[in-house]
Amino acid sequence: MTTTHSVPPARKTPTPAKVAIASFIGTTIEWYDYLVFGAATVLVFNPLFFPKLDPVAGTLAGFATLAVAFLARPLGGLVFGHYGDVIGRKKMLVLSVVMMGAGTVAVGLLPTYETIGIWAPVLLVVLRFVQGFAVGGEWGGAVVMSLEHAPAHRRAFYASFPQAGVPAGTFLSTGAFFLVTLMPSEQLLSWGWRIPFLSSALLVVVGLYIRLKVTESPEFLAMQAKGDTVKAPAAEVFKSHKKALLVGMFCMLAPNTVFYLASTFFLSYGPIHLGLSRSLVLSALLVAAALQVVTLPLFALLADRIGTKNLLIIGCAAVALGAFPVFLLFDTGTVVGVVSAYLLALPVLHALVYGAISGFIAELFPPRARYTGSSVAYHLGGAVTAAPVPIVATLLLTEFGSSTSIALYVVLAAVLCALFISLAPRSKEHTQAGSARPEGAGLDLTPTS
């Protein structure tokens, strides 16, 4: 008599496209939560949480509250990145979406200054910190998952899908506030502003379902099987990859400057200084964000063909050349001018440098420290290069009285960004052993077919 043993069927591995789409949906939800706070800051938070301040001071206080998240993001990247490199990418991505959703819904339930006084802005800052901590773990995990499931010749393309979650989240958050701003002002300030935040509860359920369906990164599983994981990935990053960390931080200068001017500063600059209607500025941002969802992966696909560094340096040059035209168009105050400014700023200039930057940063670090390294670099870069943007722009406008100084600020950011990108080190062991990907391909200047 013979005994037969049934062999369990092999677990089906999702295609790179499915993983990338799942990352896109997950990051869209997280960035909706994160960016809806930014829209509320410039539209309603001043009278609700900072009523004792004059309009300019209230706007600056709101921007300072936004900046708190940039301090929390590197810390979140460090904590989530550590566990993502030690116990797995998937678990951390599930936790990040739950934390972000909880923080966002809590903002929607928060009493205002009129009800609880000074505790209202204090709690607002605390919840913004929670949001920042959560998104600190989101970006690196989503990018690494997409990159490590991707074929060798399309890693920039697939790693760009989480990037597209930023304009998609911008579209949804801006659209949500566009709809509620159609309400009478009294109702908007009374309860209408809460709707976009409370709606996050439904989005979190969707995001959680999708995250639970995605399998773990094959590169992480291979490392785990060989015992290649390290106990302290952060120590390795700060000890052995200092140059990569600096490059990863400051390669965000150009994309962050463009994005936060367009998505945050313009929302107050247009209505307050140019007399534009908020609906016009929000509509232009909506159109540009929708188009950028398409252009980001297209530019990343181009990066796979001509080389990531080539494309990024071209993008920095385009940002420097396009800074003055963007402000000249926006300052016309016409519908055509404002929409054209947004179409140039986001789907073209920002997408050129942002689409491929995710794969570029991730491949600066080896797999065993990739989640930690890419997260810390990206979010430290955000704290240094993004958080000051609306504040610096507001101060420059107040000091010089025109947008020329702000355009020069953009040019300077683009030039410095290109210099740091040119310093990117060659990767050595930054791909899975046995992969067909050539050494240093993530940073190579040569095209791939």
ZAMARGU-4260 file (C-alpha; in steps of 0.2 Angstrom, whole numbers, plus 5000, padded with zeros to 4 digits):
<rodrens>
0) 5000/5000/5000 | 5007/5017/4995 | 5003/5033/5004 | 5001/5049/4993 | 5005/5066/5000
5) 4995/5080/4993 | 5006/5095/4989 | 4997/5112/4992 | 4996/5122/4977 | 5008/5136/4975
10) 5002/5153/4980 | 4999/5163/4965 | 5010/5178/4963 | 5001/5194/4958 | 5008/5202/4942
15) 5018/5218/4943 | 5003/5228/4936 | 4991/5222/4950 | 5004/5226/4963 | 5007/5243/4956
20) 4988/5247/4954 | 4985/5241/4972 | 4999/5253/4978 | 4991/5267/4967 | 4974/5265/4976
25) 4982/5264/4993 | 4993/5279/4991 | 4978/5289/4983 | 4968/5285/4999 | 4982/5290/5011
30) 4986/5306/5001 | 4968/5311/5000 | 4968/5310/5019 | 4984/5320/5020 | 4980/5333/5007
35) 4962/5336/5013 | 4970/5344/5028 | 4980/5356/5017 | 4965/5361/5008 | 4955/5364/5024
40) 4970/5375/5031 | 4969/5388/5017 | 4950/5387/5016 | 4942/5386/5033 | 4954/5382/5047
45) 4959/5401/5050 | 4942/5406/5057 | 4938/5389/5065 | 4955/5386/5074 | 4964/5403/5074
50) 4950/5416/5075 | 4961/5428/5086 | 4974/5431/5073 | 4973/5443/5058 | 4971/5435/5041
55) 4989/5434/5036 | 4995/5428/5053 | 4981/5415/5053 | 4986/5409/5036 | 5004/5408/5043
60) 4998/5398/5058 | 4989/5386/5047 | 5004/5383/5036 | 5014/5380/5052 | 5002/5367/5057
65) 5004/5359/5040 | 5023/5359/5043 | 5021/5349/5059 | 5017/5334/5048 | 5034/5336/5039
70) 5042/5334/5056 | 5032/5318/5060 | 5035/5310/5043 | 5054/5306/5045 | 5050/5299/5062
75) 5036/5288/5054 | 5048/5283/5040 | 5061/5278/5052 | 5049/5267/5063 | 5039/5260/5048
80) 5055/5257/5038 | 5063/5248/5052 | 5050/5235/5054 | 5047/5235/5035 | 5065/5229/5032
85) 5064/5217/5047 | 5047/5209/5047 | 5040/5213/5030 | 5034/5227/5019 | 5015/5222/5019
90) 5012/5223/5037 | 5018/5240/5039 | 5007/5246/5024 | 4992/5239/5032 | 4996/5248/5048
95) 4999/5265/5039 | 4982/5265/5031 | 4973/5262/5047 | 4983/5275/5057 | 4980/5288/5043
100) 4962/5285/5042 | 4959/5286/5061 | 4969/5302/5062 | 4959/5310/5048 | 4942/5305/5054
105) 4947/5312/5071 | 4950/5329/5063 | 4932/5328/5056 | 4926/5326/5074 | 4936/5339/5082
110) 4928/5353/5092 | 4933/5371/5086 | 4941/5385/5095 | 4923/5392/5099 | 4919/5376/5109
115) 4935/5371/5118 | 4947/5386/5116 | 4965/5384/5115 | 4964/5365/5115 | 4956/5365/5098
120) 4972/5371/5089 | 4983/5360/5100 | 4973/5344/5096 | 4973/5349/5078 | 4992/5349/5078
125) 4992/5332/5087 | 4981/5325/5074 | 4992/5332/5060 | 5007/5324/5068 | 4998/5307/5068
130) 4994/5310/5049 | 5012/5314/5046 | 5018/5299/5055 | 5007/5287/5045 | 5011/5294/5028
135) 5030/5293/5034 | 5027/5274/5033 | 5016/5274/5017 | 5027/5281/5003 | 5042/5270/5006
140) 5033/5254/5008 | 5022/5257/4993 | 5036/5262/4982 | 5047/5247/4987 | 5033/5235/4985
145) 5030/5241/4967 | 5048/5241/4963 | 5052/5224/4970 | 5038/5216/4960 | 5043/5224/4944
150) 5053/5217/4929 | 5071/5224/4928 | 5068/5235/4913 | 5052/5243/4920 | 5056/5247/4938
155) 5055/5266/4936 | 5038/5264/4928 | 5030/5253/4941 | 5038/5262/4955 | 5029/5278/4948
160) 5012/5271/4952 | 5012/5276/4970 | 5018/5293/4964 | 5002/5295/4954 | 4993/5293/4971
165) 4998/5310/4975 | 4989/5320/4961 | 4975/5307/4963 | 4973/5311/4981 | 4975/5330/4977
170) 4960/5328/4964 | 4949/5319/4977 | 4953/5331/4992 | 4952/5346/4981 | 4936/5340/4973
175) 4929/5336/4990 | 4932/5354/4996 | 4926/5361/4980 | 4909/5353/4983 | 4907/5358/5001
180) 4913/5376/4997 | 4897/5377/4986 | 4887/5377/5002 | 4882/5394/5011 | 4897/5400/5021
185) 4888/5398/5038 | 4884/5380/5034 | 4902/5377/5028 | 4910/5384/5044 | 4897/5375/5055
190) 4898/5357/5049 | 4901/5356/5030 | 4920/5357/5032 | 4919/5340/5042 | 4912/5330/5028
195) 4928/5327/5018 | 4937/5321/5034 | 4923/5310/5039 | 4922/5302/5022 | 4939/5295/5025
200) 4931/5281/5035 | 4924/5273/5019 | 4940/5275/5010 | 4950/5267/5023 | 4939/5251/5022
205) 4943/5250/5004 | 4962/5253/5006 | 4963/5240/5020 | 4954/5227/5009 | 4966/5230/4995
210) 4982/5230/5006 | 4977/5213/5014 | 4976/5206/4996 | 4993/5210/4991 | 5007/5197/4993
215) 5024/5201/5001 | 5038/5208/4991 | 5048/5193/4982 | 5065/5202/4986 | 5060/5203/5004
220) 5055/5185/5005 | 5071/5180/4996 | 5081/5190/5009 | 5072/5182/5023 | 5074/5164/5017
225) 5093/5168/5016 | 5094/5176/5033 | 5100/5192/5024 | 5089/5204/5034 | 5098/5216/5047
230) 5093/5220/5065 | 5096/5238/5063 | 5093/5244/5045 | 5093/5263/5051 | 5110/5260/5058
235) 5116/5254/5041 | 5108/5268/5032 | 5116/5282/5043 | 5133/5272/5044 | 5136/5265/5026
240) 5124/5276/5015 | 5126/5294/5020 | 5129/5300/5003 | 5114/5291/4996 | 5104/5298/5010
245) 5109/5316/5006 | 5105/5313/4988 | 5088/5306/4991 | 5084/5321/5003 | 5089/5335/4991
250) 5083/5327/4975 | 5066/5332/4981 | 5070/5351/4980 | 5062/5354/4963 | 5047/5343/4964
255) 5042/5348/4982 | 5044/5367/4978 | 5033/5366/4962 | 5020/5355/4970 | 5017/5364/4987
260) 5017/5381/4978 | 5003/5375/4966 | 4993/5364/4978 | 4994/5375/4994 | 5001/5393/4991
265) 4991/5397/4976 | 4975/5393/4985 | 4978/5408/4996 | 4989/5419/4984 | 4975/5418/4971
270) 4960/5424/4981 | 4969/5435/4993 | 4982/5444/4982 | 4974/5443/4965 | 4956/5443/4969
275) 4953/5427/4960 | 4938/5416/4965 | 4942/5401/4975 | 4932/5390/4963 | 4943/5395/4949
280) 4959/5391/4957 | 4952/5374/4964 | 4945/5370/4947 | 4962/5373/4939 | 4970/5362/4952
285) 4957/5348/4949 | 4961/5348/4930 | 4979/5348/4932 | 4979/5334/4945 | 4968/5323/4935
290) 4980/5325/4920 | 4996/5322/4931 | 4989/5305/4935 | 4993/5300/4917 | 5009/5310/4914
295) 5018/5304/4929 | 5019/5285/4924 | 5023/5291/4906 | 5038/5301/4911 | 5044/5287/4922
300) 5042/5275/4907 | 5053/5287/4897 | 5066/5286/4912 | 5067/5267/4909 | 5072/5271/4891
305) 5084/5286/4892 | 5090/5283/4910 | 5083/5290/4926 | 5097/5303/4930 | 5095/5310/4912
310) 5077/5312/4914 | 5078/5320/4931 | 5091/5333/4926 | 5081/5337/4911 | 5066/5339/4922
315) 5076/5351/4934 | 5081/5362/4919 | 5063/5362/4913 | 5057/5368/4931 | 5070/5382/4931
320) 5065/5388/4913 | 5046/5386/4917 | 5046/5395/4934 | 5043/5413/4927 | 5030/5408/4914
325) 5020/5399/4927 | 5019/5415/4938 | 5016/5426/4922 | 5002/5415/4917 | 4994/5414/4935
330) 4996/5433/4938 | 4985/5437/4923 | 4970/5433/4934 | 4961/5426/4919 | 4953/5409/4917
335) 4965/5404/4903 | 4980/5411/4912 | 4976/5402/4928 | 4972/5385/4920 | 4987/5386/4909
340) 4998/5390/4924 | 4992/5374/4933 | 4994/5364/4917 | 5012/5369/4915 | 5016/5367/4933
345) 5009/5350/4938 | 5006/5338/4923 | 5022/5344/4914 | 5036/5352/4926 | 5032/5343/4942
350) 5028/5326/4933 | 5045/5327/4924 | 5055/5327/4941 | 5042/5317/4952 | 5037/5302/4941
355) 5054/5294/4941 | 5061/5300/4958 | 5053/5286/4968 | 5063/5272/4959 | 5078/5283/4959
360) 5077/5285/4978 | 5073/5267/4982 | 5087/5260/4972 | 5100/5271/4981 | 5098/5258/4995
365) 5101/5239/4996 | 5085/5229/4999 | 5089/5225/5017 | 5088/5244/5021 | 5078/5250/5006
370) 5061/5253/5016 | 5071/5263/5029 | 5083/5272/5018 | 5070/5277/5005 | 5057/5283/5018
375) 5069/5293/5028 | 5077/5301/5013 | 5061/5306/5005 | 5053/5312/5021 | 5068/5321/5028
380) 5069/5329/5011 | 5051/5334/5013 | 5054/5342/5030 | 5069/5352/5023 | 5062/5356/5005
385) 5043/5355/5006 | 5038/5361/5023 | 5045/5379/5021 | 5038/5382/5003 | 5021/5390/5007
390) 5029/5400/5022 | 5044/5406/5012 | 5033/5411/4997 | 5021/5421/5008 | 5036/5430/5017
395) 5044/5434/5000 | 5028/5440/4993 | 5025/5451/5009 | 5043/5458/5008 | 5045/5461/4989
400) 5026/5463/4984 | 5027/5453/4968 | 5029/5435/4962 | 5046/5438/4954 | 5055/5433/4970
405) 5045/5417/4972 | 5050/5412/4954 | 5068/5415/4958 | 5066/5404/4973 | 5060/5390/4961
410) 5074/5392/4950 | 5087/5391/4964 | 5078/5375/4970 | 5079/5367/4953 | 5097/5371/4951
415) 5102/5364/4968 | 5091/5349/4964 | 5100/5345/4948 | 5117/5346/4957 | 5112/5334/4970
420) 5105/5322/4957 | 5121/5322/4948 | 5130/5316/4964 | 5120/5300/4965 | 5132/5286/4969
425) 5132/5270/4958 | 5123/5256/4966 | 5132/5240/4970 | 5121/5226/4977 | 5105/5236/4977
430) 5095/5222/4968 | 5091/5204/4972 | 5105/5192/4970 | 5102/5183/4954 | 5092/5196/4946
435) 5094/5200/4928 | 5095/5219/4932 | 5113/5226/4929 | 5123/5234/4942 | 5118/5252/4945
440) 5104/5251/4933 | 5093/5261/4944 | 5105/5276/4943 | 5112/5272/4926 | 5113/5286/4912
445) 5111/5274/4898 | 5095/5269/4890 | 5086/5252/4892 | 5077/5244/4878
</rodrens>
